Amino acid sequence: MTPSVAEACRAVLTAAAPAAKVKAARAAARDWRLGRLAFAFDVAMPDRPARPDRPELLPPNRMPKRGKGGSERGRIALIHALAHIEFSAIDLAFDAVGRFGGEYPRGFTDDWMGVGADEAMHFVLLDRRLKSLGSFYGAMPAHDGLWDAAAETAHDSLARLAVVPMVLEARGLDVTPATIERFSAADDAVTTRILTRIVNDEIRHVRAGTTWFESRCRELGRVPHATWHALVARHFRGAIKPPFNDSARDSAGLSREYYQPLATT
């Protein structure tokens, strides 16, 4: 019997060890691309994904302060934080498919399976860089704020698209160029190349979120910008704050009509 795409997504979410999660993510994306998975959503996604014993997960307000990336110790701490974001993003992508894919055309699954494969690759690159610097993923504490956003939007695909790709990943477009400059100034060419690849991929990810959000709004007869404002106000606990990388956001289809009215100083 052909396994379903939902089963493959659940396998990713229930894999705890980083190597196992990456392996499951790559297998799921490959099997979907090769037509080995049925377009069926016959199993439920877990409320929370499996996590390894390390890193220790702390509330955001208990996270130790880290430097700006000037010293090697500060750069390692920043790479670790970025690796944890990418590790969490693997689960976010496959949860989106397994939880909401049945509400959308097959193209939605195509896009988010591809996003999940990208996030797995990003994590591997950052984890490899940590090891080359004498550290490893799990060596420092992290927080689970990204998954808190997933839990908040688990009931509503529009809310998930509004908050995860169109707020959280879009924020990455804003801050990553400055992070790249810090690593470049420290003559860390390897990490600079990794982060440049990541930010270019994230433009496509935000574009996928914006495209499917607008498509769903049209289907429901709702105005995209007004709907986004209402969903973000209801489900996102943080601030929409400048500076904004307007050119990257424009490339991702995220026009100023979305974020400027909610921007805080």
Disulfide bonds with the S-S distance in Angstrom:
none
